[in-house]
């Protein structure tokens, strides 16, 4: 299988690099840790490594060294499409090189082989309360799939250096099933339907998803989903959802358990729920002003949000200090295809007003938009109008990045994580020993 062969060929070299770091350079100091970083949510503490992606605060994400724009340009696409194949992105994340179109299609074919869901998973979903959040349902369905884990079945037969191959099988099977699960949840929750079309091996991953969802694919929803799935896939290892899967995997918990934990972390309003909150915020503006507001009205609405003690969703970032390139490519996607769409016009107005408001407030380190400030509006255009489904879509995409990291973490034998905690008194004592500023 293509990913297996390509990863296996690289392993001796990678393992040697990690061995040398662990044995020959173990005492080298990378950075110091401040009390501000410890009490500030471990922000910026350099304590993880991954080669799959890297976020530069002044530039944004690089997937295996490629910026979002470079990746979108370089990755292969199916005939007639403008946006690349998701299978090519998965190859890039897993292998580290840009695939040919044939290699990307081989990954797509591996997904098609594995895209079936055992009947009990649908039963579990049908038994869940009607008002359960879509991301809760996806997390639940992922847990219900855990009995399928090849890693669990083979655990006692494998040596440590073989873990990654079982992890890869689970990663492929899990990611293959997510479009089916997501579309089933959509149909069940919003249309009371209990069936989902079968995965069609002649179509790519995103086209399958578009066909399974009940939205207007004639307008090009599959193209939007290719873009959405690619750009949300990975954002280095320290973000909350990726780190959660990494942590779970470090205990040798399998990919299903780890991804469910990842989704549960993504579900918070400061993280993956922000695309839901952002779409709701835009819809509230539109409702309140019966269409597009004036600039002054939007300015006041934004201040009212802040004065009520809320954040403005889709703005600010834990690491980025510039406009998120994932925002830019989504905005351009909309501007090229439906420039007159009212919600998109509102997104543009918000881009003009909210950074000014946040700068005036003076709290957010970055007043610029992140990807969540526009993604819901694009979904809305194609008929995916249920804002609470947006975080689930983020989850389907994030699976690509976190499973690639999970496979490589096992391949490199990354150990169980165990950072050290101190007591408040200990921190106070450390602070008291430092010279006080004049
Ligand atoms: N609206 C209002 N206030 C904001 C803000 C925003 N969009 N972004 C940051 N701030 C505030 C913070 O709440 C914080 O206030 P306090 O000092 O009162 O606690 C202050 O500015 C400093 O925050 P920061 O260091 O700039 O940002 P953090 O690293 O603490 O948090 C983030 C980053 C994303 C959680 C924050 O910017 C935010 O809440 N944004 C809105 C929600 C959002 O869009 N989240 C999605 C981010 C993308 C993702 O990870 O999925």
Boltz pocket constraint, residues with backbone or C-beta under 6 A from the ligand:
constraints:
  - pocket:
      binder: B
      contacts: [[A, 239], [A, 269], [A, 270], [A, 271], [A, 272], [A, 274], [A, 306], [A, 310], [A, 311], [A, 312], [A, 313], [A, 314], [A, 315], [A, 316], [A, 317], [A, 318], [A, 319], [A, 358], [A, 363], [A, 364], [A, 365], [A, 366], [A, 370], [A, 372]]
      max_distance: 6.0
